[in-house]
Amino acid sequence: MELREKLIFAGFILFLFHSTLFAQTETPAEWEDLTEQMTTDKDEEEKDWTNNLEDLSYLKEHPLNLNKITKDELEQFPFLTNLQIEHLLYYLYVSGPMKTIYELQMVEDFDRQTIQYFLPFVYVGEADKKSNLPQWKNIWKYGKNELVTRMDIPFYRKEGYREHSDSLLTADVNKQYTGNPYYYSLRYEFHYKDQLYWGITAEKDAGEPFFQKGNKDGYDYYSFYFLIHDIGKFKTLALGNYRLSFGQGLVISSDYSLGKSSSIATMEYKSTGIKRHSSTDEYNYFKGIAATYQEKDIAFTGFYSNRNLDGTLTDGILTSIKKDGMHRLPRDFERKNAANMQLMGGNINYSHQNFKIGFTGIYYFLDKNYLPEAKPYNFYELKGKEFYNVGIDYKYRWDKFYFFGETAAGRGGGIATLNVISFSPLAGYQLLFLQRYYAKDYRAMYARSISEGSNVQNENGSYIGIESKPIKFWKFFAYADFFHFPWLRYGVDRPSSGFDGLLQAVYTPKTSLIMLLSYRYKAKDKNYTSEESDIKDVRPYIQQKIRYQFGYMMQKNLSFKTTADWVWTNPQGIVAKHGFMLLQNFSYHFSKLPLKLDIYYGMFDTNDYAARVSSYERGLLYAFSMPSFYGQGVRFAMNVRYDFNRDLMIMAKFGQTRYTDRNVIGSGLETIYGNTKADVNFQLRWKF
């Protein structure tokens, strides 16, 4: 307790000290600041945001024209609320095309911070209308090509790459990875304006063979896609690999919702319809055809998918589905393409002024009977060959109130419903209340939405969040979420409950300075076994996190950011484990060279894995990097970007973690003998 009080006091002193500083320059803030705030609030058991970050990275490289922007395009930005989107579209409708990007300050509810996050993704151009039927000669003449390659090289050897005798490998063929330790990926895309896209993505994970052994096709994973926007009355047409999201995600969604984060905007799940699948995610996509046809206020979407799934077969029965996409060991190849899934369905929605309603239905079936190994916690999981889900989603705005939600049902009769009402009494203030009920027998393989658990199933919850700007330069945010699981869960042997709350203050006196202080408290039931006895009970596990962050742009091309994280975690009635990390980041843009440097240096000290700390690091294009650390040690990373010209760019990142409390890192085939883990990543992008 004494250490905890000292750390809190140190954070308070830092807060007072930095609050006396004022920036001298006016330069845009980096949008990655918001990404860091949102993602570091997520627990590791919660949802990955790789696809979402990749979408934003792509938009940063290919910004949108504000004077031609649509509601669907605006809904791609997780930091914009539905109300802000409507205010921006209303401003463009009433005032006409913008003359300068600074007109964003005239849009209601667009504060300084929101504008700074938004700026990298948009520009002001001519408001000319899109051609419904582009001519092929223009496509080939004005279309843009982009080629991106990446390679990761480790400076260590894991146990899985060690040489073994033939007799040892004969006894256990899964004792050694079948490929080399390098990661390769290749992306090619052609696009014409924002109407036509096609491309290919190829990837080989570390440990996977390349043109050898179990893989004769070179890369382990290939993704082909073709997508057209706004051709006549066809809003979207996709062939090959694509992603789908409708409503609040209770029926189908290939995108992960950020859900509870440090922004109220992430609670407003925004359906995105059909998207191309250009990422290296090997599970969350569909393969076939999908199209949306628009007739005035009504849009019709139909889709069909036929793809294989990895999994474990036992006597011809599919007992598990493998989602990581890794094929490094002989047993991984035995599980590759174990089953085939076909999926078909559609969505119809009507939208007029402040009202929108939509209906979604999907039917999918496997060529193998799916029967997971029977456990008490998975009694209500999907079982069988054929499944379906149907749902209705709705949105309505009345004055300062905004109501939206979705209700869905599935095979077996279980239902899921999520409903949200938000209220904005004044500019800069927003109150949001969310209610969710996911029955224990609601089953939907591709449902993803706001939840505390890992699935849209077996959960009830009530969330309330408030965002306010009562003082100039200050922004306050708080939420409280009460949740309950009516049935057992993995690692919890009885119905359980919990609470999650966050308090955050952000201070931005200038666009070149940002300061943040947040506190999060979570109590969630889990199994607990005492060291003194073998008796197991269920009790709350309490986790507390404090974060202090200060970012400052010293001059136009030099900035730094200091982050301090404290973590305490303990089962109720047990002494808390604790963790701490201090991270310093410097960014520098050379004035006479097209060169940018990002340098990270951090020190961490935790006494248990449960008290591990995470840090967000800028990585390569379309890549998400948020490593976690436990034990004692230091972290160093450097990211270098050099633009030879507008069309050719090279990036490299070196990262090293050195532990001072161990001589072995990891376990099993991932074991590294030594106290240092270092690697380098290279990336080349060529536009032509």
N, C-alpha and C positions, 0 to 999 in steps of 0.2 A: 504494500500500500504506500510505503514511503517513496519508493521509486516512481510509482504512478503519479504521486503529487508533485514530485520534482519535474517530471516530464511535462505535465500540464502547465506548471508554472513557467517552464522554459518556453513552451509554445506561446503562452500569454505575453511574455516579454518580447518575443520575436514579433508578435502581432502589433504591439504598441510601437515598437521601433520602426517597423516598415510603414506603419500608417502615417509617419511624419514625412515620408519621402514623396516627392511629386516629380513626374516626368517632364522633360523639357521638349520633347518632340511629339509630333502627331503622325503616327504610322499605323496601318491596319493590324489588328490582332490576328493571330493564326487560328484558323478554324480547328486545328488539332487540339487546341486547349479544351474546347467543348467535348471533343471525342474522348480525351483523357478523363475529364470529369465524369462523363457518362459511363464509360467502360470500367473504370476502377471502382465504381460503386457496385458492380455486379459480383456475385460470388462465383467461384469456379464451377459450382454445380449448376449454375444457371446458364443462360443461353449464350452461344457464341455469336459474335457480331461481324464475322469475317466478310460475309456477302454484302452486308450493309455498308461497311467501311470501303469495300471495293467499289461499290456504286458511287459513293461520295468521291473517292479518289479519281474515278473516271470523269465525273462531272467537273472536278477541279481542272482536269486537263482539257476538257471540252465544255467550257461554260455556256450557259443558256442566254439567249437574247431576252431581256426583260420585257421588251415590247411585243414579243410573240409567245411569252410563257403561258402555259396552261395550268389548270388546277391539278391535273395528274402529275405534271412535272414538279410542281411545288410540293406535292405530297411526298416527294422523295426525300425531303429534308427533315430529319427528325427533330431539329431545334425550332421548327415553325409550328405554331398551334393552328388548329383549324380556323380560329378567329383571325389570326394574322394573315392567313392565306386569303380569306374572304375580303379582308380590308385592303390587301394589295390589289386583288383583282377588281375590286370596286373603284379604287383610285385610278387604275388604268382605264376603266370603263368611263368614268366621269371626266377625268382630266386629259385623256388621250395619251399618246405615246410620251414616254419620258425623254427629256432632252439630255439629262445627266444622271449619273448614278446617285448623286447626292439628293435627288428627289425622294429617295427612300426615307429620308428624315421627315417627310411630309405625310407618310403613311401612318395611320392610327395604329398604336400599339407596337410600332417598330422602334425599340429603344436602341441606344448606341451599341450595346453588346450584341444584340441580334443582327444589326446591320453589319458589324465587323465579321461575324461568323458567315454571313450571307454573301459578302462581297467577292470572295474568291470563285464563286460558282456562277456569277452572272455578269453581263455587260449590257450596255445600251446601244442598240443598233436600229436599223430601219425596220419599220413595222410592216414590211411587205408580206403578202400572203404566200403560203406555201403552194407550190405547184402540185395539183392532185395527181397528175400523170407525168412524172419526169421522163425526159427523153434519154434513151440509152447513150447517145453521144455526149450529153451533159454529164451523165453518171460517170462515164469513163474519163471525161476531161476534168471534171471538178471533184471527183471522189478522192478521199484521203485513205492512204494505207498506213498502218502502224504495226511494227514488229517489235516485240519485247521478249528478251531472253533473260534467264536468271540461272545462276549457279551458286550453290552453297558448299563451302569446303570446311570440314572440321579439322581442328588441330589436336585431336585426341583420338584414341581408339577405344571403342566400346567392346564389351565382352562378346557381343554378337558378331564381331568381325575378326576375332582371334582365330588363328589356324588350329585345326584339330586333326588328329590321326583318323585315317579311314575307318578303323575299327570303332572309334568313339562315335563318329558320325553315323556309322551303320547302326549302332545301338540307339542313337537319338538323332535323327535327321534334322530336328528342329532346334539344334544347339547352335546353329550358325546361320546368319542371314545369307540369302542367296545372291545378293547384289553388292555393289560397292557403297561406301558411306556418303556419296555425293548426291545432292539434290539438283535436278535439272527441270526447268520448265520453259515452254515456248508458247507465245501468244501471237497470233496474226489476226488483224481485223481490217476490214474495208468498210468505210461508211461514207454515205453521201448526205450532206447536211444532217438533219436529224430524222431523215425519212427511211433510210435503208442501211442495214448492217448485215454483214456476214463475216464469219471468222472461224478459227480453230484454236483450241487450247490443248496443250499436251503437257503431261507432267510425269516425272519419275521421282518418287520419294526416296529418301536415304534408305539403303538396304534392299531396294527392289532391283532385280536384274534388268539389264538394258541389252536387248538383242541377244539374250542367252538364257540358258536353263529354262525356267517355266514361262519366259516371256520372249516370244519370237517377233513381236510387233514393235520393238523399240521402246517407246514410252509406255508406261503401265496404264495411263489414262488419257483418253482423247475426248474432246467435246467439240462437236460441230453445231453451228447455229446459223440461221438465216432469219432476219426479222425486218418487216416493213411497217412503217407508220403512215397513217393518213393518206391512203391511196383511194380516192373516191370516197365511198361510204365505209370502207374498211378502215377502222381505227388502228388495228394491229393484225398482222399475220405473222406467225412464227412457225418455222420448220426446224427439225433437229432438236437440240436441247434447249429447254426454256424453263422459266419459273412462273409460278402462279400464286396470287394472293387475292382474296376477296373478303369483304366485310371486315370483321374483327379477328379473322383467322380461326374461328371455331370449327369451320368445315375443312378449309384447306389454306395453307400458306407455306411457301418455300422460304420466306424471309423470317428472321427472328425479330421479335419485338424487344426493344430495350426495356420496356416496362418500367419498373421502379428505378429511377435514377435521380440525378440532381436537377432535373428539369421536368416541369409539368407537361411539356409538349410530348414527351415520350409515352405518356399514358394514353395519348390520342392515337390509337392504332390506325394507320392509314392504308387502305387497300390500294394496291398498285396494279392489279390486273395481270397482264402478260408482260414478262421481261425476258430478254435473252439470257442464257446461262453461259457466261464467258469466264467464270471463275474456276478454280481448281477444286472446289467442293465436289466430292465424288458421290454424295448421297442425296442432297436436297435439290433435286431437279427432276424434270420429266422429259420424255423423249418421244417425239412424234410430231403432232400438228396442233396448233391452237389459233383461233381467230376471233376477233371482235368486230361486229358489224354495228354501225351507228345509224339510227334512223330518228332524226330530231332529238327528242329527249329520252329515247329508249336505246339501250345498248344490249346486244346479244353476244354472248361469248360461248364458244364450244371448244372442247379440247379432247384429244385422245393421246394416250401414252402407252408405249410398249417397251419395257426395259427389264434387264436382269438385276437381281439382287444377290449380294453375298450373304452367306449364312451357313449354319450347321445343319447337316442332314443326318438323321438317325433312323435307319430302317425306312428311308423314303419320306420321312416326316421332317418338316422344317421346324427345328426347335429354337432357333435364335436367328436374328438378322444382324449382320455385321455392317457397321456404318462408317468405320474409320477410313476405308479405302486403301488400307495398307496390304501389300502382298510381298512380304519379305521372307517368309518361311514356307517350307513345303506345305504345312497345314493351312496357310493362308490361301494357297492355290487350290487346295481341296475344297475350300469354302467359296471360291470365286464363282460367280454366276450360278449359284446353287438353285435359284428359283427364278421364275419369270412372273412379272406382274403386269397386267393390263389395267388401265384406268381410263375412264371416260366420264364426261359430265359437262356441265354448262352453268352459266350465270346470266341472268337477265336483270337489268336494273333500270329504274326510271328516276330521272333527276330533273327537278324543275324549281328554280329559284332557291328557296330555303329548305326544300324537302327532297329526300332521296330514299328510295326503298329498293332492295335487291333480293333476289332468290338464287341460291346456289345448291347444286346437287352433284354428287359424285358417286360412281359405282366402280369398285375395283375388285379384281379377283386374282388369285395366285394359282399357278399350275401344281403347287404342292400344298398339302394340308399343313397349316401353321398351328403348332401346338407347343408353346413354351413349356419348359420344365416346371412342373407344378410346385408352387411355393405359396404360403399363406398370403403374402403381400401382392401376388400377381393373379389372384383368383379371378379378378374381373378384367384381365387383359384381353386383347384381341385373340380370337381363336377361330380356326376354320379356313375356308378358301375364299368365301365371298363376303364383301362388306359394302356398306353404303352409308352416306351421311347427307342430310339435307339441312338447309338453314335459311333464315330470313334476317337480313340486316337493314338498319334504318338510321336515318339522320334527320334532325329537324332543328332549325334555328328560329328562335322567337326573341326578338329584341336582344337583350343581354344574356339570354339563356341559350345553351346549346346542348341538345340531347342526342345521343347516338348509342348504338349497341347492336347485338346480334343474339339470336336464339337458334339453337341447332339440336337435331336429334339424330340418332344412329341406330344401327341394327341392335336389337335387344331392348329398345325402348328408353334407354338413358338419354337425358337431355343435358345441354349446357347452355347457359345464358350469361351474357356480360352486358351491363348497362351503365352508362356514364352520363352524368349531368354536370355541366360546367357553367359558372356564372362569373361575369366580368362587370362588376358594378361601376368601376372607374378605370381609366387608362392606367396600366401598370399593375392592376390587381386582378387576380384570377383565383377562383375557388373551384375545386373539382372533387366530385364524389363518385366513386366507382363501386359497383356491387357485382360479384361474380359467383356463380353457382355451377360447378362442374360435377355432375353425379358420378358416383363411383363406378357405375356401369355404362357411362358414356365412353364410347370407343371411337377414336378417329386417328388413323395412322399419320395423316399429314396435317393435323391441326396444330397450330402454334399461336399462342396469344399470351396475354398478361397473366402470369401465374407465379406462385411461390415455388411450386413443385416443378418437375421436369416435363409434365404432360398436362394437357387440358383434360383432366380427369381427377376425381376424388379430391375436390377442393372447394371450400366456400370461403369467401373473403369480403371484407369491406375496407375500402381505402379512401382516405381524405387527404387532399393536398392543397396547399395555399402558396401562392407566389405574390410578392408585394414589393413595391418600390416607394416606401413612405418618405425616404430621405434622399436627397440628391446624391447621385453617384453610388447609392447602396441598393442592393437587390437581396431580398430574403426569400428563402424557400424552406418549407417544412412539409413532411408527410407522416402519416401514421397508418399502418396497415395491420389489420387483425385477420388472421386466417385460421382455418380449421380443416383437418383431414379426417373425414368420417370413417375411412377404412385404414387398414395397415399400410405402411410404406416400407421400402427397403431400408433396413436399419432401424425401424420403429415398429415394435411388436404390439401396438394398440392404437386406436384412434388418438390423434394428437392435435395440438394447437400451437399457436405462436404469435409473436408481435414483432413488427419491424418499423423503426422510426428513424427519421433523418432531420437534422437542423443544419442549415447552411446560410452563410452570409458572404456576399461577394461585393467587393469595393473596387470601383473603376473610375477614379477621378479624371483620368485621361485615357485616350485610346492606347497609350503606350504603357499603361500600368494596370495590373490586375492583382487583387489580393483576395484570397479565399480562406475561410475557416469553416470546417464542417465536423459534425459529430453524428455517428450512427450507432444505434442500439438495436440488437436483434436477439430475441429469445425464441428458440425453436426446439421442440421435443425430439430427443434421440435416445437410443438404447445406451445404457451405462452399466458397466460391470466394475465393481470395486476391486482394487488390487488385493484387499484383505480377504475377499471371499469370491465365490463363483456365482453369487446371486446377481441376476440381471434385472434392472428396472428401467423405466422410462422417466427421464427428467429433462427439464429445460437446459439446453446448452446456450450460454449467454456469450455474445460477441459484441465488443465495443470497439469502435474505430474513431480516431481523430485524425484529421488531415489539415495541415496548414500549408498554403502555397502562395508564393510571391513571384510575379513575373514582371519584368521591367525592360523596356526598350531604351537602352542608354543613348543610342544614336540611330540613325536611319538603318544601319547595317549590322548592328550589334545588339543582342538581347540576351538576358539570362533569366533563369527560373529556378527557384529554390522550393523543394517540396520536402515536408517532414510528415511521416506517417507513424502513428502509434496504434497498436492492436492489443486487446486483451480478450481472452476467451477462456471459458471454464464451464464445466457442468455445475449446475446449481449445488451449492454447499461445498465445492472443492476450490482450492486455491487456484487463482487464475494463472494461465500461461500468458506470456507477453512477448511482443515483438516491436521493433523500432527500425525505421529506415530513414536516412537523410540523403537526399538526391539533389545534385546540382547539375543544371543543364546550361550550356552556352551555345548560342547560334550566331554565326558570322557569315555575312555576304561580302565577298571581296568586291571592292568598287571598280577595280580595273581588270578583273578576271571574272568570267562567268562561273564562279566557284562558290559553293555554299558548304559550310561545315556545321554539324551538330555534334556536340560532345556531351556525354553523360558520365558522371562519376557519383557513385553512391556507396554508402556504408550501411550494412544491416546487421542486426543482432536480435535473434529470436531464440526462445528456448523450447519450442515445440513446433511441429509441422502445422498444427491447428492455428498457430499464431503467425503463420507466414504472411509476408507482405508482397504486394505487387507494384510494379511500376510500368508506366506506358512509355515506350520508346518509338520515336519515328523510325520507320524502317524503309524498305524499298517500295516502289510504286505497287499499289494494289495488294499490299501485304500488311497484316496486322501483327503487332509485336507488343505483348504485355507479359513479360516473364515474371514469375513469382520466386521468392527466396525464403529460405528458412535456415537456421543455424547462424554462424557468424562468418562474415567475409566482406568483400568489396566487389563492386560491379563497375566495369568501365566499358563504354561503347562510343564509337565514333562513326558518324554517317557523313559521307562525302558525295556531293553531286557536282558534276561538271557538264555544262551545256556547250558543246562545240559550236552549235548554231541553233536555229529554231527547230531543226529537224533531228538532230543527233545529240543524245544525252547518255552519259554513263554514271552509274551510282555504285558505291561500295560501302559496306558496313562491316566494321570489325567489332566484335563483342567478346568480352572476357569476364568470367566470374571466378574469383579466387576465394576459396574457403580457408579459414584459419582454424577450424575445429574438427577437421576430418582429412583423411587421406584416401577415401573412397567415395565416389559420387554415384548415386543411383543404385539400382538393384537389377538382378536378373541379367538379361542380355543387354540392358542399357547401362550396365555398370562401367564406370570409368575409374581406372586405378590411378589415383593422383588427386590433388586438391584444386586443380585448375581445369576449367572448361572454356575453350575459346574457339571461335569460328569466324569466317569471313564470308560475306554474301556479295555477289557481283550482279549487276543488272545493266543491260544495254537496251536503249529504245531508239528506234529509227523510224521517222515519219517520212513518207515519200508519196 
